Amino acid sequence: MPVKDLSDFVDGLQSEGRYSFLKTEIQSSLIIEDGTLRKALWRLEDKKRIKMVKRGFYVIVPLEYLKTGTIPAEWFIADLMKFLEQQYYVGLLSAAVLHGASHQQPQEFHVVVPKPERDINIEGLCIRFYKKLNMMSSPFEKVKTSTGYIKVSNPAVTALDLVAYVDKVGGFDRVLTVLQELSEKITSEMLLEAARTEKQLSHIQRLGWLLDKSGKSHLVDKLYGWLSGKNPKRTPLDPSLPRKGFLLNSRWKVIVNTEVEGEL
């Protein structure tokens, strides 16, 4: 059926289960001058029917999400990353939640990308992008959402990334709390596969120590055997703190220069 106006276009997309669209799609569906189109978009935004996430990229806001002003990021993240021409996976705390570690609910949506991307911070929505050069080789899973499938780092990669970006996600106490739940989805084989794609041995050492700390030593025996063959150097648990005068964990060669306590 022909599209009558912008509201008709938006309603039609939602009826098909789509919750995002590009400005260029409207221009190809409606015969409308650019100035008239801008005004129509502003009117729908003012009514909170749509929201511009990036210039040229919009999401549709159904009635049940009017109070929050936008829809969950996982509903449109795949379309957004295609629009941005970026490879990605949902990672860190957002991935942990999708894997069932929901004790620590993030206020932000975390996405890992191979190239720098500017964060999105608008009313009701905060998407943080984390650059990781070797993310293309990191194992991920496809997770079903209300609108389709999205790429999510597997539980072991998620654990390693949380350690790598510990200062961005709330510190070691928070990471340990997440690992106490997330470890239920991790296998020793999965850990080993993730470690082989990680460039920084220090991240693997810290993760091994944290998993031991959380009572999951059975998960890291294979990881420890592989890491030992790499002859890792001593590394501080918290690189931002002094390392002199603290005990060395001989198994992981981690200088335990801070106290870490989980909440579970």
Secondary structure, DSSP 8 states (H G I E B T S, - for coil): ----SHHHHHHHHHHTT--EEEHHHHHHHS---HHHHHHHHHHHHHTTSEEEEETTEEEE--GGGTTTSS--GGGTHHHHHHHHT---EE-HHHHHHHTT--SS--SSEEEEESS----EEETTEEEEEEE-TTGGGS-EEEEEETTEEEEEE-HHHHHHHHHHTGGGTT-HHHHHHHHHHHGGG--HHHHHHHHHH-S-HHHHHHHHHHHHHTT-GGGSHHHHHHHHTT----EESSTTS--TTS-EETTTTEE--S------
